[in-house]
Amino acid sequence: MHEYEIRILSGGETHLVVAEVHLSDVAAIRAGKKYAADNPFEVWRDLQCIHRKVSAGRPPRPAKTGIA
């Protein structure tokens, strides 16, 4: 089991972050599609973005982490 962050994007910025545990990357991406509906979203495992669905518009900006 791996820990994942699903980031729902809106207006090029992170709008919602959901932290979950899944058996595989595919399961986490499937959950991301469900949460995001037709919105762009990212799925992260640790520090690696394993899936990114962006809209046809501008690409999303990195999330603000507070790390300088």
C-alpha positions in Angstrom: 0.0 0.0 0.0 1.3 3.4 -0.9 0.3 6.9 0.2 -0.9 9.3 -2.5 -2.0 12.9 -2.8 -4.7 13.8 -5.3 -4.6 17.4 -6.2 -7.7 18.9 -7.8 -6.8 22.0 -9.8 -8.8 25.1 -10.5 -7.7 28.3 -12.3 -4.2 26.9 -12.6 -3.8 26.5 -8.8 -4.3 23.6 -6.4 -7.9 23.8 -5.2 -8.2 20.7 -3.1 -5.8 18.0 -1.8 -7.0 14.6 -0.8 -4.6 12.2 0.9 -5.3 8.5 0.5 -3.7 5.0 0.6 -4.1 2.8 -2.5 -2.8 -0.6 -3.6 -1.4 0.8 -6.9 -0.8 3.8 -9.0 -3.7 2.8 -11.3 -6.1 2.7 -8.3 -4.9 6.1 -7.2 -5.4 7.6 -10.7 -8.8 6.0 -10.9 -9.8 7.7 -7.6 -8.4 11.0 -8.9 -10.6 10.8 -12.0 -13.6 10.2 -9.7 -12.9 13.1 -7.4 -12.0 15.5 -10.2 -14.9 14.8 -12.5 -13.9 16.9 -15.5 -11.5 19.2 -13.7 -7.7 19.0 -14.1 -5.9 17.0 -11.4 -2.6 15.5 -10.4 -1.7 12.3 -8.5 1.5 12.3 -6.4 3.3 9.4 -4.8 5.9 10.8 -2.4 7.6 13.6 -4.4 6.8 12.2 -7.8 3.9 13.3 -9.9 2.6 10.0 -11.5 -0.3 11.5 -13.4 -1.3 15.0 -14.6 -4.5 15.8 -16.4 -4.6 19.5 -17.4 -7.2 21.5 -19.3 -6.5 22.7 -22.8 -5.7 26.1 -21.3 -2.6 27.1 -19.5 -0.6 24.6 -17.4 -1.1 24.5 -13.7 1.4 26.4 -11.4 3.2 24.4 -8.8 1.4 24.1 -5.4 2.6 26.4 -2.6 4.5 24.2 -0.2 5.9 26.8 2.2 9.4 25.5 1.5 11.8 28.2 0.4 
